[in-house]
Amino acid sequence: MARNQRKYSEEFKNTIVELYNSGKSLSELSSEYGISKSTINGWIKNSRPVVIY
Protein backbone atom coordinates (compact mmCIF):
# COMPACT_ATOMS: atom_id res chain seq x y z
CA MET A 1 0.00 0.00 0.00
CA ALA A 2 1.25 3.50 -0.79
CA ARG A 3 2.39 5.69 2.07
CA ASN A 4 0.23 8.73 1.34
CA GLN A 5 -2.76 6.89 -0.05
CA ARG A 6 -6.02 8.82 0.30
CA LYS A 7 -9.51 7.45 0.45
CA TYR A 8 -12.04 9.16 -1.80
CA SER A 9 -15.80 8.71 -1.51
CA GLU A 10 -17.69 7.05 -4.35
CA GLU A 11 -19.67 10.27 -4.76
CA PHE A 12 -16.46 12.27 -5.28
CA LYS A 13 -15.09 9.71 -7.75
CA ASN A 14 -18.35 9.79 -9.71
CA THR A 15 -18.26 13.58 -9.80
CA ILE A 16 -14.75 13.55 -11.26
CA VAL A 17 -15.76 10.93 -13.86
CA GLU A 18 -18.81 12.99 -14.80
CA LEU A 19 -16.63 16.09 -15.24
CA TYR A 20 -14.31 14.08 -17.49
CA ASN A 21 -17.26 12.76 -19.51
CA SER A 22 -18.60 16.30 -19.92
CA GLY A 23 -15.38 17.44 -21.59
CA LYS A 24 -12.77 18.28 -18.94
CA SER A 25 -9.33 16.87 -19.70
CA LEU A 26 -7.33 14.62 -17.39
CA SER A 27 -4.75 17.41 -17.05
CA GLU A 28 -7.38 19.96 -15.99
CA LEU A 29 -8.93 17.62 -13.43
CA SER A 30 -5.53 16.54 -12.11
CA SER A 31 -4.28 20.06 -11.52
CA GLU A 32 -7.62 21.39 -10.24
CA TYR A 33 -8.23 18.64 -7.67
CA GLY A 34 -4.66 17.50 -6.93
CA ILE A 35 -5.28 13.93 -8.05
CA SER A 36 -2.90 12.02 -10.31
CA LYS A 37 -3.94 11.38 -13.90
CA SER A 38 -3.49 7.63 -13.40
CA THR A 39 -5.87 7.65 -10.43
CA ILE A 40 -8.53 9.50 -12.42
CA ASN A 41 -7.97 7.18 -15.38
CA GLY A 42 -8.57 4.19 -13.11
CA TRP A 43 -11.85 5.67 -11.88
CA ILE A 44 -12.94 6.24 -15.48
CA LYS A 45 -12.15 2.64 -16.42
CA ASN A 46 -13.96 1.32 -13.34
CA SER A 47 -17.05 3.37 -14.11
CA ARG A 48 -17.60 1.72 -17.48
CA PRO A 49 -20.00 -1.20 -17.50
CA VAL A 50 -18.54 -4.65 -17.98
CA VAL A 51 -19.87 -6.34 -21.13
CA ILE A 52 -19.88 -10.11 -21.22
CA TYR A 53 -20.65 -11.92 -24.48
C-alpha distance matrix in Angstrom:
0.0 3.8 6.5 8.8 7.4 10.7 12.1 15.2 18.1 19.5 22.7 21.2 19.6 23.0 24.8 23.0 23.7 27.2 27.7 26.6 29.0 31.8 31.7 29.3 27.6 23.9 24.8 26.6 23.9 21.2 23.5 24.9 21.8 19.4 16.9 16.1 18.4 15.8 14.2 17.8 18.7 16.2 17.7 21.1 20.6 19.3 22.4 24.9 26.6 26.2 29.7 30.8 34.2
3.8 0.0 3.8 5.7 5.3 9.1 11.5 14.5 17.8 19.6 22.3 20.3 18.8 22.4 23.7 21.6 22.7 26.2 26.2 25.2 27.9 30.4 30.1 27.3 25.5 21.7 22.2 24.0 21.5 18.6 20.5 22.1 19.1 16.4 14.3 13.4 16.1 14.1 12.7 16.3 17.6 15.8 17.3 20.6 20.6 19.8 22.6 25.2 27.4 27.5 30.9 32.4 35.8
6.5 3.8 0.0 3.8 5.7 9.1 12.1 15.3 18.8 21.1 23.5 21.3 20.5 24.2 25.1 23.1 24.7 28.1 27.7 27.1 30.0 32.2 31.8 28.8 27.1 23.5 23.5 25.0 22.6 19.5 20.9 22.3 19.4 16.4 15.1 14.9 18.1 16.7 15.1 18.5 20.3 18.8 19.9 23.3 23.7 22.9 25.4 28.2 30.5 30.8 34.3 35.9 39.3
8.8 5.7 3.8 0.0 3.8 6.3 9.9 12.7 16.3 18.9 20.9 18.3 17.8 21.6 22.1 20.1 22.2 25.3 24.8 24.4 27.5 29.4 29.1 25.9 24.5 21.0 20.9 22.0 19.5 16.6 17.7 18.9 15.8 13.0 12.1 12.5 16.0 15.2 13.3 16.3 18.7 17.5 18.2 21.5 22.5 21.7 23.8 26.8 29.4 30.1 33.7 35.6 39.1
7.4 5.3 5.7 3.8 0.0 3.8 6.8 9.7 13.2 15.5 17.9 15.6 14.8 18.6 19.5 17.7 19.4 22.6 22.5 22.1 25.0 27.1 27.1 24.2 23.0 19.5 20.1 21.1 18.2 15.7 17.5 18.4 15.0 12.8 10.9 11.5 14.6 13.4 10.9 13.9 16.2 14.5 15.0 18.5 19.4 18.3 20.4 23.5 25.8 26.5 30.2 32.1 35.6
10.7 9.1 9.1 6.3 3.8 0.0 3.8 6.4 9.9 12.7 14.6 12.3 12.2 15.9 16.6 15.2 17.3 20.2 20.2 20.3 23.1 25.0 25.3 22.5 21.8 18.7 19.4 19.8 16.6 14.6 16.4 16.5 12.8 11.4 9.8 11.5 14.6 14.0 10.8 13.0 15.9 14.4 13.9 17.4 18.9 17.5 18.9 22.4 24.8 25.9 29.7 31.8 35.5
12.1 11.5 12.1 9.9 6.8 3.8 0.0 3.8 6.7 9.5 11.8 10.2 10.2 13.7 14.8 14.2 16.0 18.7 19.3 19.7 22.1 24.0 24.9 22.5 22.2 19.4 20.7 20.8 17.2 16.0 18.2 17.7 13.9 13.4 11.5 13.4 15.9 15.1 11.5 13.1 15.9 14.0 12.7 16.3 17.7 15.7 16.9 20.5 22.5 23.8 27.6 29.8 33.5
15.2 14.5 15.3 12.7 9.7 6.4 3.8 0.0 3.8 6.5 8.2 6.4 6.7 10.1 11.0 10.8 12.7 15.1 15.8 16.6 18.8 20.5 21.7 19.4 19.7 17.2 18.8 18.4 14.7 14.3 16.5 15.5 11.8 12.3 10.4 12.8 14.7 14.5 10.7 11.2 14.3 12.8 10.7 14.0 16.0 14.1 14.5 18.2 20.4 22.2 26.0 28.5 32.1
18.1 17.8 18.8 16.3 13.2 9.9 6.7 3.8 0.0 3.8 5.3 5.2 6.4 8.7 9.9 10.9 12.5 14.3 15.6 16.9 18.5 20.1 21.9 20.1 21.0 18.9 21.0 20.2 16.4 16.7 19.0 17.4 13.9 15.2 13.4 16.0 17.4 17.2 13.4 13.1 16.0 14.4 11.5 14.5 16.5 14.1 13.7 17.5 19.3 21.4 25.1 27.6 31.3
19.5 19.6 21.1 18.9 15.5 12.7 9.5 6.5 3.8 0.0 3.8 5.4 5.0 6.1 8.5 9.9 10.4 12.1 14.2 15.3 16.2 18.1 20.3 19.1 20.0 18.3 20.9 20.2 16.5 17.3 20.0 18.5 15.3 16.9 14.7 16.7 17.3 16.9 13.3 12.5 14.7 13.0 9.6 12.1 14.0 11.3 10.5 14.2 15.7 18.0 21.6 24.2 27.8
22.7 22.3 23.5 20.9 17.9 14.6 11.8 8.2 5.3 3.8 0.0 3.8 5.5 5.1 6.2 8.8 9.9 10.4 12.4 14.3 15.2 16.3 18.8 17.7 19.3 18.2 20.6 19.3 15.6 17.1 19.4 17.3 14.5 16.8 15.2 17.7 18.2 18.5 15.1 13.5 16.1 15.2 11.5 13.3 15.8 13.7 11.9 15.5 17.2 20.0 23.3 26.2 29.7
21.2 20.3 21.3 18.3 15.6 12.3 10.2 6.4 5.2 5.4 3.8 0.0 3.8 5.4 5.0 6.3 8.7 9.8 10.7 12.5 14.3 15.3 17.1 15.4 16.7 15.4 17.4 16.0 12.3 13.6 15.7 13.6 10.7 13.0 11.6 14.5 15.2 16.0 12.7 11.0 14.1 13.7 10.4 12.4 15.3 13.8 12.5 16.2 18.5 21.3 24.7 27.7 31.2
19.6 18.8 20.5 17.8 14.8 12.2 10.2 6.7 6.4 5.0 5.5 3.8 0.0 3.8 5.4 5.2 6.3 8.6 10.0 10.7 12.3 14.3 15.9 14.3 15.1 13.3 15.9 15.2 11.5 12.5 15.4 14.1 11.3 13.0 10.7 12.7 12.8 13.1 9.8 8.1 10.7 10.1 6.6 8.7 11.6 10.1 9.2 12.8 15.4 18.0 21.4 24.4 27.9
23.0 22.4 24.2 21.6 18.6 15.9 13.7 10.1 8.7 6.1 5.1 5.4 3.8 0.0 3.8 5.4 5.0 6.0 8.6 9.8 10.3 12.1 14.4 13.7 15.2 14.3 17.2 16.2 12.8 14.7 17.5 15.8 13.6 16.0 13.8 15.6 15.1 15.5 12.7 10.2 12.1 11.8 8.0 8.7 11.6 10.2 7.9 11.2 13.6 16.6 19.8 23.0 26.4
24.8 23.7 25.1 22.1 19.5 16.6 14.8 11.0 9.9 8.5 6.2 5.0 5.4 3.8 0.0 3.8 5.5 5.1 6.2 8.7 9.8 10.5 12.7 11.7 13.7 13.4 15.8 14.1 10.8 13.3 15.5 13.2 11.4 14.4 13.1 15.4 15.1 16.3 13.8 10.9 13.3 13.9 10.4 10.7 14.2 13.5 11.1 14.1 16.8 20.0 23.0 26.4 29.5
23.0 21.6 23.1 20.1 17.7 15.2 14.2 10.8 10.9 9.9 8.8 6.3 5.2 5.4 3.8 0.0 3.8 5.4 5.1 6.3 8.7 9.9 11.1 9.2 10.6 9.7 12.2 10.9 7.4 9.7 12.3 10.6 9.0 11.7 10.0 12.0 11.3 12.9 10.7 7.5 10.2 11.4 8.4 8.6 12.3 12.4 10.8 13.7 16.9 19.8 22.8 26.2 29.3
23.7 22.7 24.7 22.2 19.4 17.3 16.0 12.7 12.5 10.4 9.9 8.7 6.3 5.0 5.5 3.8 0.0 3.8 5.4 5.0 6.1 8.6 10.1 9.4 10.5 9.9 13.2 12.5 9.6 11.8 14.9 13.7 12.4 14.6 12.4 13.4 11.8 12.7 11.0 7.5 8.8 9.9 6.8 5.7 9.4 9.8 7.7 10.1 13.4 16.4 19.2 22.7 25.7
27.2 26.2 28.1 25.3 22.6 20.2 18.7 15.1 14.3 12.1 10.4 9.8 8.6 6.0 5.1 5.4 3.8 0.0 3.8 5.4 5.0 6.1 8.8 9.0 11.4 11.9 14.9 13.4 11.0 14.0 16.5 14.7 14.0 16.8 15.2 16.6 15.0 16.3 14.7 11.1 12.3 13.6 10.5 9.0 12.4 12.7 9.8 11.6 14.5 17.9 20.4 24.0 26.8
27.7 26.2 27.7 24.8 22.5 20.2 19.3 15.8 15.6 14.2 12.4 10.7 10.0 8.6 6.2 5.1 5.4 3.8 0.0 3.8 5.5 5.1 6.6 5.8 8.6 9.7 12.1 10.1 8.1 11.5 13.5 11.6 11.6 14.6 13.6 15.1 13.6 15.7 14.5 10.8 12.4 14.5 11.9 10.5 14.2 15.1 12.8 14.6 17.8 21.0 23.4 27.1 29.8
26.6 25.2 27.1 24.4 22.1 20.3 19.7 16.6 16.9 15.3 14.3 12.5 10.7 9.8 8.7 6.3 5.0 5.4 3.8 0.0 3.8 5.4 5.4 4.7 6.1 7.0 10.1 9.2 7.6 10.6 13.1 12.3 12.4 14.7 13.1 13.6 11.3 13.2 12.7 8.9 9.6 12.2 10.4 8.2 11.7 13.4 11.6 12.8 16.3 19.2 21.5 25.1 27.7
29.0 27.9 30.0 27.5 25.0 23.1 22.1 18.8 18.5 16.2 15.2 14.3 12.3 10.3 9.8 8.7 6.1 5.0 5.5 3.8 0.0 3.8 5.5 7.1 8.9 10.3 13.6 12.7 11.4 14.4 16.9 15.9 16.0 18.4 16.6 17.1 14.5 15.9 15.4 11.7 11.6 13.8 11.7 8.8 11.8 13.4 10.8 11.2 14.4 17.5 19.3 23.1 25.4
31.8 30.4 32.2 29.4 27.1 25.0 24.0 20.5 20.1 18.1 16.3 15.3 14.3 12.1 10.5 9.9 8.6 6.1 5.1 5.4 3.8 0.0 3.8 6.2 9.3 11.7 14.2 12.4 11.7 15.2 17.0 15.5 16.2 19.1 18.0 18.9 16.6 18.6 18.1 14.3 14.7 17.1 14.9 12.4 15.5 17.0 14.3 14.8 17.7 21.0 22.7 26.5 28.7
31.7 30.1 31.8 29.1 27.1 25.3 24.9 21.7 21.9 20.3 18.8 17.1 15.9 14.4 12.7 11.1 10.1 8.8 6.6 5.4 5.5 3.8 0.0 3.8 6.4 9.5 11.6 10.1 10.4 13.7 15.2 14.3 15.7 18.2 17.3 17.7 15.1 17.5 17.6 13.9 14.1 17.1 15.7 13.0 16.0 18.2 16.0 16.4 19.6 22.6 24.2 27.9 30.0
29.3 27.3 28.8 25.9 24.2 22.5 22.5 19.4 20.1 19.1 17.7 15.4 14.3 13.7 11.7 9.2 9.4 9.0 5.8 4.7 7.1 6.2 3.8 0.0 3.8 6.7 8.3 6.4 6.8 10.1 11.4 10.6 12.2 14.5 13.9 14.5 12.3 15.2 15.3 11.7 12.6 15.8 14.5 12.5 15.9 17.9 16.2 17.3 20.8 23.7 25.7 29.4 31.7
27.6 25.5 27.1 24.5 23.0 21.8 22.2 19.7 21.0 20.0 19.3 16.7 15.1 15.2 13.7 10.6 10.5 11.4 8.6 6.1 8.9 9.3 6.4 3.8 0.0 3.8 5.3 5.2 6.3 8.5 10.1 10.6 12.2 13.6 12.7 12.4 9.6 12.6 13.5 10.4 10.7 14.3 13.9 12.0 14.9 17.4 16.5 17.4 21.1 23.5 25.5 29.0 31.3
23.9 21.7 23.5 21.0 19.5 18.7 19.4 17.2 18.9 18.3 18.2 15.4 13.3 14.3 13.4 9.7 9.9 11.9 9.7 7.0 10.3 11.7 9.5 6.7 3.8 0.0 3.8 5.5 5.2 5.9 8.6 9.9 10.6 11.2 9.6 8.7 5.9 8.9 10.0 7.2 7.7 11.3 11.4 10.3 13.0 15.4 15.2 16.5 20.3 22.3 24.7 28.0 30.5
24.8 22.2 23.5 20.9 20.1 19.4 20.7 18.8 21.0 20.9 20.6 17.4 15.9 17.2 15.8 12.2 13.2 14.9 12.1 10.1 13.6 14.2 11.6 8.3 5.3 3.8 0.0 3.8 5.5 5.1 6.2 8.4 10.1 10.1 9.7 8.8 6.9 10.5 11.9 9.9 10.8 14.3 14.7 13.9 16.5 18.9 18.9 20.3 24.1 26.0 28.4 31.7 34.2
26.6 24.0 25.0 22.0 21.1 19.8 20.8 18.4 20.2 20.2 19.3 16.0 15.2 16.2 14.1 10.9 12.5 13.4 10.1 9.2 12.7 12.4 10.1 6.4 5.2 5.5 3.8 0.0 3.8 5.5 5.4 5.9 8.5 9.8 10.2 10.7 9.5 13.2 13.6 11.1 12.8 16.1 15.5 14.8 18.0 19.9 19.3 21.0 24.7 27.1 29.6 33.0 35.6
23.9 21.5 22.6 19.5 18.2 16.6 17.2 14.7 16.4 16.5 15.6 12.3 11.5 12.8 10.8 7.4 9.6 11.0 8.1 7.6 11.4 11.7 10.4 6.8 6.3 5.2 5.5 3.8 0.0 3.8 5.6 5.1 5.9 7.8 7.5 8.8 8.0 11.4 10.9 8.2 10.7 13.4 12.4 12.2 15.6 17.1 16.4 18.6 22.2 24.7 27.4 30.8 33.7
21.2 18.6 19.5 16.6 15.7 14.6 16.0 14.3 16.7 17.3 17.1 13.6 12.5 14.7 13.3 9.7 11.8 14.0 11.5 10.6 14.4 15.2 13.7 10.1 8.5 5.9 5.1 5.5 3.8 0.0 3.8 5.6 5.6 5.3 4.8 5.5 5.7 9.2 9.1 7.7 10.2 12.8 12.6 13.1 16.0 17.4 17.6 19.9 23.5 25.6 28.5 31.6 34.5
23.5 20.5 20.9 17.7 17.5 16.4 18.2 16.5 19.0 20.0 19.4 15.7 15.4 17.5 15.5 12.3 14.9 16.5 13.5 13.1 16.9 17.0 15.2 11.4 10.1 8.6 6.2 5.4 5.6 3.8 0.0 3.8 5.7 5.3 7.1 8.2 9.0 12.6 12.6 11.4 13.9 16.5 16.3 16.8 19.7 21.2 21.2 23.4 27.1 29.3 32.1 35.3 38.2
24.9 22.1 22.3 18.9 18.4 16.5 17.7 15.5 17.4 18.5 17.3 13.6 14.1 15.8 13.2 10.6 13.7 14.7 11.6 12.3 15.9 15.5 14.3 10.6 10.6 9.9 8.4 5.9 5.1 5.6 3.8 0.0 3.8 5.9 8.1 10.5 11.3 14.7 13.9 12.1 15.1 17.5 16.4 16.9 20.3 21.3 20.7 23.2 26.8 29.3 32.2 35.5 38.5
21.8 19.1 19.4 15.8 15.0 12.8 13.9 11.8 13.9 15.3 14.5 10.7 11.3 13.6 11.4 9.0 12.4 14.0 11.6 12.4 16.0 16.2 15.7 12.2 12.2 10.6 10.1 8.5 5.9 5.6 5.7 3.8 0.0 3.8 5.6 8.9 10.5 13.3 11.6 10.3 13.8 15.4 14.1 15.4 18.7 19.1 18.8 21.7 25.1 27.5 30.7 33.9 37.0
19.4 16.4 16.4 13.0 12.8 11.4 13.4 12.3 15.2 16.9 16.8 13.0 13.0 16.0 14.4 11.7 14.6 16.8 14.6 14.7 18.4 19.1 18.2 14.5 13.6 11.2 10.1 9.8 7.8 5.3 5.3 5.9 3.8 0.0 3.8 6.7 9.3 11.9 10.5 10.4 13.7 15.2 14.7 16.4 19.2 19.7 20.1 23.0 26.4 28.4 31.6 34.6 37.8
16.9 14.3 15.1 12.1 10.9 9.8 11.5 10.4 13.4 14.7 15.2 11.6 10.7 13.8 13.1 10.0 12.4 15.2 13.6 13.1 16.6 18.0 17.3 13.9 12.7 9.6 9.7 10.2 7.5 4.8 7.1 8.1 5.6 3.8 0.0 3.8 6.5 8.5 6.7 7.0 10.3 11.5 11.2 13.2 15.6 16.2 16.9 19.7 23.1 24.9 28.2 31.1 34.3
16.1 13.4 14.9 12.5 11.5 11.5 13.4 12.8 16.0 16.7 17.7 14.5 12.7 15.6 15.4 12.0 13.4 16.6 15.1 13.6 17.1 18.9 17.7 14.5 12.4 8.7 8.8 10.7 8.8 5.5 8.2 10.5 8.9 6.7 3.8 0.0 3.8 5.4 5.3 6.5 8.6 10.1 11.1 12.7 14.5 15.7 17.0 19.3 22.8 24.1 27.2 30.0 33.0
18.4 16.1 18.1 16.0 14.6 14.6 15.9 14.7 17.4 17.3 18.2 15.2 12.8 15.1 15.1 11.3 11.8 15.0 13.6 11.3 14.5 16.6 15.1 12.3 9.6 5.9 6.9 9.5 8.0 5.7 9.0 11.3 10.5 9.3 6.5 3.8 0.0 3.8 5.4 5.2 6.0 8.6 10.0 10.5 12.3 14.2 15.4 17.1 20.7 22.1 24.9 27.7 30.6
15.8 14.1 16.7 15.2 13.4 14.0 15.1 14.5 17.2 16.9 18.5 16.0 13.1 15.5 16.3 12.9 12.7 16.3 15.7 13.2 15.9 18.6 17.5 15.2 12.6 8.9 10.5 13.2 11.4 9.2 12.6 14.7 13.3 11.9 8.5 5.4 3.8 0.0 3.8 5.5 4.9 6.1 8.7 9.8 10.4 12.2 14.2 15.8 19.2 20.0 22.9 25.4 28.3
14.2 12.7 15.1 13.3 10.9 10.8 11.5 10.7 13.4 13.3 15.1 12.7 9.8 12.7 13.8 10.7 11.0 14.7 14.5 12.7 15.4 18.1 17.6 15.3 13.5 10.0 11.9 13.6 10.9 9.1 12.6 13.9 11.6 10.5 6.7 5.3 5.4 3.8 0.0 3.8 5.4 5.1 6.5 8.8 10.0 10.7 12.5 14.9 18.1 19.2 22.5 25.1 28.3
17.8 16.3 18.5 16.3 13.9 13.0 13.1 11.2 13.1 12.5 13.5 11.0 8.1 10.2 10.9 7.5 7.5 11.1 10.8 8.9 11.7 14.3 13.9 11.7 10.4 7.2 9.9 11.1 8.2 7.7 11.4 12.1 10.3 10.4 7.0 6.5 5.2 5.5 3.8 0.0 3.8 5.4 5.1 6.3 8.7 9.9 10.6 13.0 16.5 18.2 21.3 24.3 27.4
18.7 17.6 20.3 18.7 16.2 15.9 15.9 14.3 16.0 14.7 16.1 14.1 10.7 12.1 13.3 10.2 8.8 12.3 12.4 9.6 11.6 14.7 14.1 12.6 10.7 7.7 10.8 12.8 10.7 10.2 13.9 15.1 13.8 13.7 10.3 8.6 6.0 4.9 5.4 3.8 0.0 3.8 5.4 5.1 6.3 8.6 9.9 11.3 14.8 16.1 18.9 21.8 24.7
16.2 15.8 18.8 17.5 14.5 14.4 14.0 12.8 14.4 13.0 15.2 13.7 10.1 11.8 13.9 11.4 9.9 13.6 14.5 12.2 13.8 17.1 17.1 15.8 14.3 11.3 14.3 16.1 13.4 12.8 16.5 17.5 15.4 15.2 11.5 10.1 8.6 6.1 5.1 5.4 3.8 0.0 3.8 5.4 5.1 6.1 8.6 10.3 13.4 14.2 17.4 20.0 23.1
17.7 17.3 19.9 18.2 15.0 13.9 12.7 10.7 11.5 9.6 11.5 10.4 6.6 8.0 10.4 8.4 6.8 10.5 11.9 10.4 11.7 14.9 15.7 14.5 13.9 11.4 14.7 15.5 12.4 12.6 16.3 16.4 14.1 14.7 11.2 11.1 10.0 8.7 6.5 5.1 5.4 3.8 0.0 3.8 5.5 5.1 6.1 8.9 12.1 13.7 17.1 20.0 23.4
21.1 20.6 23.3 21.5 18.5 17.4 16.3 14.0 14.5 12.1 13.3 12.4 8.7 8.7 10.7 8.6 5.7 9.0 10.5 8.2 8.8 12.4 13.0 12.5 12.0 10.3 13.9 14.8 12.2 13.1 16.8 16.9 15.4 16.4 13.2 12.7 10.5 9.8 8.8 6.3 5.1 5.4 3.8 0.0 3.8 5.5 5.2 6.8 10.5 12.5 15.4 18.7 21.7
20.6 20.6 23.7 22.5 19.4 18.9 17.7 16.0 16.5 14.0 15.8 15.3 11.6 11.6 14.2 12.3 9.4 12.4 14.2 11.7 11.8 15.5 16.0 15.9 14.9 13.0 16.5 18.0 15.6 16.0 19.7 20.3 18.7 19.2 15.6 14.5 12.3 10.4 10.0 8.7 6.3 5.1 5.5 3.8 0.0 3.8 5.5 5.6 8.8 9.8 12.7 15.7 18.7
19.3 19.8 22.9 21.7 18.3 17.5 15.7 14.1 14.1 11.3 13.7 13.8 10.1 10.2 13.5 12.4 9.8 12.7 15.1 13.4 13.4 17.0 18.2 17.9 17.4 15.4 18.9 19.9 17.1 17.4 21.2 21.3 19.1 19.7 16.2 15.7 14.2 12.2 10.7 9.9 8.6 6.1 5.1 5.5 3.8 0.0 3.8 5.5 7.8 8.8 12.4 15.1 18.6
22.4 22.6 25.4 23.8 20.4 18.9 16.9 14.5 13.7 10.5 11.9 12.5 9.2 7.9 11.1 10.8 7.7 9.8 12.8 11.6 10.8 14.3 16.0 16.2 16.5 15.2 18.9 19.3 16.4 17.6 21.2 20.7 18.8 20.1 16.9 17.0 15.4 14.2 12.5 10.6 9.9 8.6 6.1 5.2 5.5 3.8 0.0 3.8 6.4 9.0 12.3 15.5 18.8
24.9 25.2 28.2 26.8 23.5 22.4 20.5 18.2 17.5 14.2 15.5 16.2 12.8 11.2 14.1 13.7 10.1 11.6 14.6 12.8 11.2 14.8 16.4 17.3 17.4 16.5 20.3 21.0 18.6 19.9 23.4 23.2 21.7 23.0 19.7 19.3 17.1 15.8 14.9 13.0 11.3 10.3 8.9 6.8 5.6 5.5 3.8 0.0 3.8 6.5 9.1 12.6 15.6
26.6 27.4 30.5 29.4 25.8 24.8 22.5 20.4 19.3 15.7 17.2 18.5 15.4 13.6 16.8 16.9 13.4 14.5 17.8 16.3 14.4 17.7 19.6 20.8 21.1 20.3 24.1 24.7 22.2 23.5 27.1 26.8 25.1 26.4 23.1 22.8 20.7 19.2 18.1 16.5 14.8 13.4 12.1 10.5 8.8 7.8 6.4 3.8 0.0 3.8 6.3 9.7 12.8
26.2 27.5 30.8 30.1 26.5 25.9 23.8 22.2 21.4 18.0 20.0 21.3 18.0 16.6 20.0 19.8 16.4 17.9 21.0 19.2 17.5 21.0 22.6 23.7 23.5 22.3 26.0 27.1 24.7 25.6 29.3 29.3 27.5 28.4 24.9 24.1 22.1 20.0 19.2 18.2 16.1 14.2 13.7 12.5 9.8 8.8 9.0 6.5 3.8 0.0 3.8 6.5 10.0
29.7 30.9 34.3 33.7 30.2 29.7 27.6 26.0 25.1 21.6 23.3 24.7 21.4 19.8 23.0 22.8 19.2 20.4 23.4 21.5 19.3 22.7 24.2 25.7 25.5 24.7 28.4 29.6 27.4 28.5 32.1 32.2 30.7 31.6 28.2 27.2 24.9 22.9 22.5 21.3 18.9 17.4 17.1 15.4 12.7 12.4 12.3 9.1 6.3 3.8 0.0 3.8 6.6
30.8 32.4 35.9 35.6 32.1 31.8 29.8 28.5 27.6 24.2 26.2 27.7 24.4 23.0 26.4 26.2 22.7 24.0 27.1 25.1 23.1 26.5 27.9 29.4 29.0 28.0 31.7 33.0 30.8 31.6 35.3 35.5 33.9 34.6 31.1 30.0 27.7 25.4 25.1 24.3 21.8 20.0 20.0 18.7 15.7 15.1 15.5 12.6 9.7 6.5 3.8 0.0 3.8
34.2 35.8 39.3 39.1 35.6 35.5 33.5 32.1 31.3 27.8 29.7 31.2 27.9 26.4 29.5 29.3 25.7 26.8 29.8 27.7 25.4 28.7 30.0 31.7 31.3 30.5 34.2 35.6 33.7 34.5 38.2 38.5 37.0 37.8 34.3 33.0 30.6 28.3 28.3 27.4 24.7 23.1 23.4 21.7 18.7 18.6 18.8 15.6 12.8 10.0 6.6 3.8 0.0
